[in-house]
Amino acid sequence: MVRLPPGRRWPLPQDPARRHTGRLPVNIKGWTLSDKSGHRYRFGNLRLNGHSQIWVHTGIGHDNRRDVYQDRRAYVWDNTGDTATLRNDHRRIVDAESWGRRGH
């Protein structure tokens, strides 16, 4: 995961990145990215090549190979602290990143 710096003001769309550091491709269909408040984004049929990344935008847009959109009109990530948790399609935690006060 690419770290989200504490205190950064995220304009809509917010844009945390998910980085796949493995060599082999992985399909993340059904995986979820969530915050501490329970906002959750479920990935559609999406294949990440090895050593690639995907930007997860909060705002409205059209998904493509590098960007996916949650189609929200409000902020999700808390600037003062939060935790982004990535779970696979079996609800197991694959990665988590915390920052700021509420994240820890």
C-alpha positions as CSV (number, residue, x, y, z in Angstrom):
1,M,0.0,0.0,0.0
2,V,1.2,3.5,-0.7
3,R,1.1,5.5,2.6
4,L,-1.5,8.3,3.0
5,P,0.3,11.2,4.7
6,P,-1.4,12.5,7.8
7,G,-3.1,15.9,7.6
8,R,-3.2,16.0,3.8
9,R,-6.3,17.6,2.4
10,W,-7.8,15.2,-0.1
11,P,-9.8,17.0,-2.8
12,L,-12.6,14.9,-4.3
13,P,-11.8,12.4,-5.6
14,Q,-9.7,11.1,-2.7
15,D,-7.0,8.9,-4.1
16,P,-5.4,6.3,-2.1
17,A,-3.3,3.8,-4.1
18,R,-3.2,0.1,-3.8
19,R,0.1,-1.4,-4.9
20,H,0.6,-5.0,-5.9
21,T,4.2,-5.9,-5.0
22,G,4.1,-9.5,-6.1
23,R,5.5,-10.8,-9.4
24,L,2.4,-12.7,-10.6
25,P,-0.9,-11.2,-11.6
26,V,-3.8,-11.3,-9.1
27,N,-7.5,-10.8,-9.7
28,I,-9.0,-8.8,-6.8
29,K,-12.7,-9.3,-7.7
30,G,-14.7,-9.2,-4.5
31,W,-11.9,-7.7,-2.4
32,T,-12.8,-4.7,-0.3
33,L,-11.1,-1.5,0.8
34,S,-12.6,0.0,4.0
35,D,-12.0,2.8,6.5
36,K,-12.4,2.9,10.3
37,S,-16.0,4.3,10.0
38,G,-17.1,1.3,7.9
39,H,-17.2,2.9,4.5
40,R,-16.4,0.0,2.1
41,Y,-15.6,-0.2,-1.6
42,R,-15.9,-3.6,-3.3
43,F,-13.7,-4.2,-6.3
44,G,-15.2,-5.5,-9.5
45,N,-13.5,-7.9,-11.9
46,L,-10.0,-6.4,-11.8
47,R,-6.7,-8.0,-12.6
48,L,-3.5,-6.4,-11.3
49,N,-0.3,-7.3,-13.0
50,G,2.8,-7.9,-10.9
51,H,4.4,-4.7,-9.5
52,S,1.4,-2.6,-10.5
53,Q,-0.9,-0.2,-8.7
54,I,-4.5,1.0,-8.8
55,W,-5.8,4.3,-7.6
56,V,-9.1,4.2,-5.7
57,H,-11.0,7.5,-6.1
58,T,-13.8,8.5,-3.8
59,G,-15.5,10.6,-6.5
60,I,-17.5,9.7,-9.5
61,G,-15.9,8.4,-12.7
62,H,-15.4,5.5,-15.0
63,D,-13.3,2.6,-13.9
64,N,-10.3,1.6,-16.0
65,R,-7.0,-0.4,-15.6
66,R,-5.4,2.2,-13.4
67,D,-8.3,4.0,-11.6
68,V,-11.5,2.8,-9.9
69,Y,-14.2,5.1,-8.5
70,Q,-16.4,4.7,-5.5
71,D,-19.0,7.1,-6.9
72,R,-19.3,9.0,-3.7
73,R,-20.1,12.6,-3.3
74,A,-18.5,13.0,0.2
75,Y,-15.1,12.4,1.7
76,V,-14.2,9.0,3.1
77,W,-10.7,9.2,4.5
78,D,-10.3,11.2,7.7
79,N,-7.5,13.7,7.4
80,T,-6.5,13.6,11.1
81,G,-6.2,9.8,11.1
82,D,-7.8,6.7,9.8
83,T,-7.1,3.1,8.8
84,A,-7.4,1.7,5.3
85,T,-7.9,-2.1,5.3
86,L,-7.8,-4.3,2.3
87,R,-9.6,-7.7,2.6
88,N,-9.7,-10.5,0.1
89,D,-12.8,-12.2,-1.1
90,H,-12.7,-14.5,1.9
91,R,-12.7,-11.4,4.2
92,R,-9.1,-12.0,5.3
93,I,-7.0,-8.9,5.9
94,V,-4.4,-8.7,3.1
95,D,-3.0,-5.2,4.1
96,A,-3.8,-2.3,6.4
97,E,-2.3,1.1,6.7
98,S,-3.0,3.5,9.6
99,W,-2.1,7.2,10.0
100,G,-2.7,10.0,12.5
101,R,-4.6,9.9,15.8
102,R,-7.6,7.7,14.9
103,G,-5.6,5.3,12.9
104,H,-3.7,3.8,15.8
